[in-house]
């Protein structure tokens, strides 16, 4: 017969034998190789569906603006100061010049306007004129900013501004902004619209001024919101985190403060919803993640990273157990760790 005073010791020993038998919240149903293939297929489809005219490392060339109604320009003639003037483009696209009267410059670049004025002067008044046209105020075009700008909207185009200037005008981007921007620009030669992707991380975080491109009138710039992933289970700060760039499982766990003492290092789950009401669940150990296994898997919007708890961890940290033997029981439960997705 077991003496009563030994029962607590026996129960504790029994608890230790059950260490590692904690129920898993999510059972793995996909292997790493299959998950990687699905990830690559999705990435390929995304590229095919978004055929942009340049990639992150090839920002568009600087665009030369065209003159439009309301623009203020200065015209200087080297051979005669009397012909110098400052004039504004009329609503019909004309400027008033000394001795030439009305000259149409609608949709001309500054260089094209110079050539036209030189030709008109050469025909009647000067042998070899040299003309310079400077755009003092450019108000005929606007730049449209949409998405995750702090103050999105339409802004008057000002000649000479670059991407960082425009971001500053919109008071920056929001905390949820993605690491890229989409730029749509009308092509001068074809009349069509070209689309570009710009790497905002390279520009803002790494200071790569190659991405600080010149802005043209009529540009449309859209900054999407970053996707979100969820980190839950045995992590210090469970919650929702924005996907900045190409985030890995390890990086998501670090953002969540790392694993707790009661985490099961062998059962880190990645849960991805497939869109048909089902979910794919992959299991990796934390040591595998540290060794780089699974780095080919980049987190996608709505992915869930879940760290399972171990019975041994819960017992060693005093977070919970519930055992009974021969009518005598020991139980303890900390409600703060009872979380479910």
C-alpha positions as CSV (number, residue, x, y, z in Angstrom):
1,X,0.0,0.0,0.0
2,X,1.3,3.4,-1.0
3,X,1.6,5.8,1.8
4,X,-0.2,9.1,1.5
5,X,2.9,11.2,2.0
6,X,4.5,9.6,-1.1
7,X,1.6,10.4,-3.4
8,X,2.8,13.9,-4.3
9,X,6.2,12.6,-5.2
10,X,4.7,9.8,-7.2
11,X,2.5,12.3,-9.1
12,X,5.4,14.5,-9.9
13,X,7.4,11.5,-11.2
14,X,4.5,10.6,-13.3
15,X,4.3,14.1,-14.7
16,X,7.9,13.9,-15.7
17,X,7.4,10.7,-17.6
18,X,4.7,12.4,-19.5
19,X,6.9,15.3,-20.6
20,X,6.8,15.8,-24.3
21,X,3.3,14.4,-24.6
22,X,1.6,17.8,-25.0
23,X,-1.1,17.9,-27.5
24,X,-0.1,19.6,-30.7
25,X,-2.4,22.4,-31.8
26,X,-1.6,21.8,-35.5
27,X,-0.6,18.6,-37.2
28,X,1.8,18.9,-40.1
29,X,0.4,17.8,-43.5
30,X,3.0,19.1,-45.9
31,X,6.7,18.4,-46.2
32,X,9.3,21.1,-46.8
33,X,10.0,20.0,-50.4
34,X,6.3,20.2,-51.4
35,X,5.9,23.5,-49.6
36,X,8.9,24.9,-51.5
37,X,7.4,23.8,-54.8
38,X,4.1,25.5,-54.0
39,X,6.0,28.6,-53.0
40,X,7.9,28.7,-56.3
41,X,4.8,28.1,-58.4
42,X,3.0,31.0,-56.7
43,X,6.0,33.3,-57.2
44,X,6.1,32.3,-60.9
45,X,2.4,33.1,-61.3
46,X,2.8,36.4,-59.6
47,X,5.6,37.4,-62.0
48,X,3.6,36.4,-65.0
49,X,0.5,38.3,-63.9
50,X,2.5,41.5,-63.2
51,X,4.7,42.1,-66.3
52,X,6.3,45.4,-65.5
53,X,8.5,47.2,-67.9
54,X,11.4,47.2,-65.5
55,X,12.5,45.3,-62.4
56,X,13.6,46.5,-59.0
57,X,17.2,47.2,-60.1
58,X,16.3,49.1,-63.3
59,X,14.4,52.3,-62.5
60,X,13.0,54.3,-65.4
61,X,15.0,56.9,-67.2
62,X,14.4,60.5,-66.4
63,X,11.5,62.0,-68.3
64,X,11.5,65.4,-69.9
65,X,8.4,67.3,-69.2
66,X,6.1,68.9,-71.8
67,X,4.7,72.4,-71.7
68,X,1.0,72.8,-70.9
69,X,-1.6,75.5,-70.0
70,X,-0.5,77.7,-67.1
71,X,3.2,77.0,-67.2
72,X,5.4,80.0,-66.8
73,X,8.6,80.1,-68.9
74,X,11.4,82.5,-69.6
75,X,12.8,82.9,-73.1
76,X,16.3,84.3,-73.6
77,X,17.8,85.2,-77.0
78,X,21.5,85.4,-76.8
79,X,21.8,87.8,-79.8
80,X,19.2,90.4,-78.5
81,X,18.3,91.1,-74.9
82,X,15.3,93.1,-76.2
83,X,13.7,89.7,-77.2
84,X,14.1,88.2,-73.8
85,X,10.7,87.7,-72.1
86,X,8.8,85.8,-69.4
87,X,5.5,84.4,-70.5
88,X,2.8,82.0,-69.5
89,X,1.4,79.3,-71.7
90,X,-2.3,80.2,-72.6
91,X,-5.2,77.8,-72.2
92,X,-4.9,77.1,-75.9
93,X,-1.2,76.3,-75.7
94,X,0.3,79.6,-77.0
95,X,3.0,81.9,-75.7
96,X,3.4,85.6,-76.6
97,X,6.9,86.6,-77.8
98,X,8.3,90.0,-79.0
99,X,8.1,90.3,-82.8
100,X,6.9,86.8,-83.2
101,X,3.6,87.4,-81.5
102,X,1.8,84.0,-80.8
103,X,3.8,80.8,-80.9
104,X,2.2,77.4,-80.2
105,X,4.2,75.3,-77.7
106,X,1.5,72.9,-76.4
107,X,3.1,69.5,-75.6
108,X,6.6,70.7,-76.6
109,X,9.5,70.0,-74.4
110,X,11.7,73.0,-73.4
111,X,14.3,71.8,-76.0
112,X,11.7,71.5,-78.7
113,X,10.4,75.0,-77.9
114,X,13.9,76.4,-78.2
115,X,14.3,74.8,-81.7
116,X,11.0,76.2,-82.9
117,X,11.6,79.7,-81.7
118,X,15.1,79.7,-83.2
119,X,13.7,78.6,-86.5
120,X,11.0,81.3,-86.5
121,X,13.6,84.0,-85.7
122,X,16.0,82.7,-88.3
123,X,13.3,82.8,-91.0
124,X,12.7,86.6,-90.7
125,X,14.9,88.4,-88.2
126,X,18.2,86.8,-87.1
127,X,20.9,85.0,-89.1
128,X,21.9,82.4,-86.5
129,X,19.9,82.9,-83.3
130,X,20.6,81.0,-80.0
131,X,17.5,80.6,-77.8
132,X,17.2,79.1,-74.3
133,X,13.9,78.2,-72.6
134,X,13.6,77.7,-68.9
135,X,10.5,76.4,-67.2
136,X,10.0,78.6,-64.1
137,X,6.7,77.2,-62.9
138,X,5.2,73.9,-64.0
139,X,1.5,73.7,-63.0
140,X,-0.1,72.1,-66.0
141,X,0.6,68.5,-64.8
142,X,-0.1,66.8,-61.5
143,X,1.4,63.8,-59.8
144,X,-1.0,61.3,-58.3
145,X,0.0,59.5,-55.1
146,X,-2.1,56.6,-53.9
147,X,-1.9,53.7,-51.4
148,X,0.1,53.8,-48.2
149,X,1.2,57.5,-48.3
150,X,0.5,59.4,-45.2
151,X,-1.4,62.0,-47.3
152,X,-2.3,60.5,-50.6
153,X,-3.8,62.6,-53.3
154,X,-3.1,64.8,-56.4
155,X,-0.2,67.2,-56.2
156,X,0.9,69.9,-58.6
157,X,3.9,68.9,-60.5
158,X,7.0,71.0,-59.9
159,X,9.9,70.7,-62.4
160,X,13.0,69.1,-61.0
161,X,11.5,67.1,-58.2
162,X,12.6,63.5,-57.5
163,X,11.0,60.6,-55.8
164,X,12.2,61.5,-52.3
165,X,10.8,65.0,-52.8
166,X,7.4,63.6,-53.7
167,X,7.5,61.3,-50.7
168,X,8.3,64.3,-48.4
169,X,5.4,66.3,-49.9
170,X,3.0,63.4,-49.0
171,X,4.5,63.4,-45.4
172,X,6.1,60.1,-46.0
173,X,4.7,56.6,-46.1
174,X,2.7,54.8,-43.4
175,X,4.1,52.2,-41.0
176,X,2.2,49.5,-43.0
177,X,3.7,50.5,-46.3
178,X,5.4,47.8,-48.4
179,X,9.0,47.9,-49.5
180,X,8.2,48.7,-53.1
181,X,6.4,51.4,-55.1
182,X,4.6,51.1,-58.5
183,X,5.1,53.9,-61.0
184,X,3.0,54.4,-64.1
185,X,4.2,56.9,-66.7
186,X,3.1,57.8,-70.1
187,X,5.6,57.0,-72.8
188,X,6.4,60.1,-75.0
189,X,7.2,58.0,-78.1
190,X,4.4,55.5,-78.1
191,X,1.7,57.4,-76.2
192,X,1.2,54.2,-74.1
193,X,1.7,53.8,-70.4
194,X,4.7,52.0,-68.9
195,X,4.7,50.5,-65.5
196,X,7.8,50.3,-63.2
197,X,8.7,48.8,-59.8
198,X,10.9,50.9,-57.5
199,X,12.7,49.4,-54.5
200,X,11.9,51.8,-51.6
201,X,14.0,49.8,-49.1
202,X,17.1,50.4,-51.3
203,X,16.3,54.1,-51.6
204,X,15.1,54.9,-48.0
205,X,16.9,52.4,-45.8
206,X,20.1,51.8,-47.8
207,X,20.4,55.3,-49.3
208,X,20.8,54.1,-52.9
209,X,20.2,57.3,-54.9
210,X,20.0,55.4,-58.1
211,X,16.3,54.8,-57.1
212,X,15.7,58.5,-56.4
213,X,14.3,58.9,-59.9
214,X,13.2,62.2,-61.5
215,X,9.4,62.6,-61.5
216,X,7.5,63.6,-64.5
217,X,4.1,65.4,-64.8
218,X,1.3,62.9,-65.0
219,X,3.1,60.2,-63.0
220,X,1.0,57.9,-60.9
221,X,2.8,56.5,-57.9
222,X,1.2,53.7,-55.8
223,X,2.7,52.3,-52.6
224,X,0.8,49.1,-51.5
225,X,0.3,48.1,-47.9
226,X,2.6,45.4,-46.8
227,X,1.1,42.0,-46.2
228,X,0.7,40.7,-42.7
229,X,1.7,37.5,-40.9
230,X,0.6,36.2,-37.5
231,X,3.0,34.8,-34.9
232,X,1.4,32.9,-32.1
233,X,1.9,30.1,-29.6
234,X,5.0,29.8,-27.4
235,X,6.6,33.2,-28.4
236,X,7.1,36.2,-26.1
237,X,5.1,38.7,-28.1
238,X,2.4,37.0,-30.1
239,X,0.6,39.2,-32.6
240,X,0.3,40.5,-36.1
241,X,3.4,41.7,-38.0
242,X,3.8,43.5,-41.3
243,X,5.7,41.6,-44.0
244,X,8.6,43.9,-44.9
245,X,10.5,42.6,-48.0
246,X,11.0,38.9,-48.1
247,X,10.6,37.7,-44.5
248,X,11.5,34.2,-43.3
249,X,10.0,32.2,-40.5
250,X,13.1,32.9,-38.3
251,X,12.7,36.6,-38.8
252,X,9.0,36.5,-37.9
253,X,9.9,34.7,-34.6
254,X,12.6,37.3,-33.9
255,X,10.0,40.0,-34.4
256,X,7.8,38.3,-31.9
257,X,10.5,38.4,-29.2
258,X,11.8,34.9,-29.8
259,X,10.6,31.6,-28.3
260,X,9.6,31.2,-24.7
261,X,11.1,28.7,-22.3
262,X,8.2,26.3,-22.7
263,X,8.4,26.2,-26.5
264,X,8.9,22.9,-28.3
265,X,11.9,23.6,-30.4
266,X,11.1,20.6,-32.7
267,X,7.6,21.8,-33.6
268,X,7.6,25.3,-35.3
269,X,4.6,25.3,-37.6
270,X,4.0,27.4,-40.8
271,X,0.3,27.5,-41.7
272,X,-0.8,28.8,-45.1
273,X,-4.3,29.0,-46.3
274,X,-4.7,27.6,-49.8
275,X,-7.8,29.6,-50.7
276,X,-10.1,26.5,-51.0
277,X,-11.0,26.4,-47.3
278,X,-8.0,24.2,-46.6
279,X,-4.7,24.9,-45.0
280,X,-1.2,23.6,-45.6
281,X,0.9,23.0,-42.4
282,X,4.6,22.4,-42.4
283,X,6.7,21.6,-39.3
284,X,10.4,22.5,-38.8
285,X,12.7,22.5,-35.8
286,X,14.2,25.7,-34.6
287,X,17.7,24.2,-35.1
288,X,16.8,23.6,-38.8
289,X,15.7,27.2,-39.1
290,X,19.0,28.4,-37.6
291,X,20.9,26.3,-40.1
292,X,19.0,27.9,-43.0
293,X,16.7,25.1,-43.8
294,X,13.5,26.6,-45.1
295,X,15.0,29.9,-46.1
296,X,13.6,29.4,-49.6
297,X,10.1,29.7,-48.0
298,X,9.2,33.4,-47.8
299,X,6.2,34.3,-45.8
300,X,3.1,35.4,-47.6
301,X,0.2,37.6,-46.7
302,X,-2.0,35.9,-43.9
303,X,0.6,33.2,-43.1
304,X,0.7,32.0,-39.6
305,X,3.8,31.0,-37.7
306,X,2.9,28.9,-34.6
307,X,5.4,27.7,-32.0
308,X,4.0,24.6,-30.2
309,X,4.4,24.2,-26.4
310,X,6.1,21.2,-24.7
311,X,4.8,19.5,-21.6
312,X,8.3,19.6,-20.1
313,X,8.6,23.3,-20.7
314,X,5.2,24.0,-19.1
315,X,6.1,22.0,-16.1
316,X,9.6,23.5,-15.7
317,X,8.2,27.0,-15.9
318,X,5.2,26.2,-13.7
319,X,2.7,27.2,-16.4
320,X,0.4,24.2,-16.1
321,X,-0.3,20.6,-15.4
322,X,-3.3,18.5,-14.4
323,X,-2.8,15.0,-13.1
324,X,-4.7,12.6,-10.7
325,X,-3.9,9.3,-9.1
326,X,-6.0,7.1,-6.8
327,X,-8.4,9.8,-5.9
328,X,-5.8,12.4,-5.2
329,X,-5.0,15.1,-7.8
330,X,-2.6,17.9,-8.5
331,X,-3.6,20.6,-10.9
332,X,-2.4,24.0,-11.9
333,X,-3.3,26.1,-15.0
334,X,-2.1,29.6,-15.9
335,X,-4.9,31.0,-18.1
336,X,-2.6,33.6,-19.6
337,X,-1.0,30.9,-21.8
338,X,-4.2,29.3,-23.0
339,X,-4.3,30.8,-26.5
340,X,-5.8,29.5,-29.7
341,X,-5.9,30.8,-33.3
